[in-house]
Amino acid sequence: MTATTSPDFLAYDRSATARLVQAWLLTALVDGAFSSVLSIAFYHSTATRLFQGVASVLIGKGAIDGGTTPALIGVLMHITVAFSWSAVFLMLVTRSARLRALVASPHGTIKVAAAYGPFVWLVMSMVVIPLLTQRPPAITIRWWIQFFGHAPFVGLPIVAMIGAGPRSLSRSS
């Protein structure tokens, strides 16, 4: 059995942890910057207010006017979610030879990112956030901007950083 067909891709690739950390930190940074620019430049708000809004998912509506502490909790939540979705993708690519082959194909990183980023937004906005807040999602223009923005600003950093392993393995097999 070759490394590219093995169900335990990690056994053949010691850099998986490094790729996970790179994907996590790059995604947290890129998505945080994307959301902050949207908040400041287009929604005439602040980054503090953005992350207070993130914190309000866990600690309630009082976070919106809660100052620095809820904003820092929101940043921590954002970083944790970036790690979680990076780890989910690593697990998926680890267990699926088909996904590894797709990522390694021509333009595969972009193709997979175009699906994975919006998938992340769908799960977060349609399942996770409504479960935590007991509120249904509001499908507005801002929701759609996040939906499409998740391809380059969430999916791409995750797939590009974690997908480097499958490409290098397929060349060496």
Secondary structure, DSSP 4 states (H G I P E B T S, - for coil): --TTT-S-GGGG-TTHHHHHHHHHHHHHHHHHHHHHHIIIIISS--HHHHHHHHHHHHH-GGGGGS-HHHHHHHHHHHHHHHHHHHHHHHHHHHH-HHHHHHHHSTTHHHHHHHHHHHHHHHHIIIIIHHHHHS-----SHHHHHHHHHHIIIIIHHHHHHHTHHHHHHHHH-
